[in-house]
Amino acid sequence: MNPLALIWNNYLRWRHSKGFGVHSPFAYNLVTTVVRPGIYGYYGYDDIESAIYEETDNPDGDPALENDARLLLRLAVCLKTERLVLMRCGNKPFEAAAKGAGIHCLKIAGASDFSAKPGDIVVLADESGSPEEVASLLKAGAAVTGFDSPINNLSATAQSQGYGLLLTGKRVFIAIPNKGMAFVEYSMRF
């Protein structure tokens, strides 16, 4: 890859994650309350921290998992989510995030195992999920987020809806269908 393009992409990722250059009011609100919320916390952060220490043997916990679970908690609160659906990934910190947001948590094996609806957040982790499953979930109105989930053609999959928001980072993505806005994609530093 061109080194100048790499530097430019990193600059844009940093800039967008601070809210600069994000022109959609919906996306700007999401960036400032979910991606970079400032120096305030949620009561659910304590539940997440406890779950991480239960799940790992490391006394320092797992910082990446803790950040992912906190991001998920803030996303659930911001989107006023009704239920959190863990697809082929069931770890206690994500369940603690659902508990902290006061919502129901459901574990499933695949997108065909439940009926997605608006107000759901479906979480993909590691190797879970395919472009077809993501497209069907977005079409049903559910938000989809992935942690370390390598989905090919994610941008084309989300853009095929013709509306909504896609935030992508190096290892995290958030796709939100929103019929009130044209499709827009921002590169983020989560």
Secondary structure, DSSP 8 states (H G I E B T S, - for coil): --HHHHHHHHHHHHHHHTTTT---HHHHHHIIIIIS--S---THHHHHHHHHHHH-S-TT--HHHHHHHHHHHHHHHHTT-SEEEEES---HHHHHHHHHHT-EEEEESSGGGS---TTEEEEEETT---HHHHHHHHHTT-EEEEES---TTHHHHHHTTSB-EEEE-SSEEEEE--TTSB-EEEE---
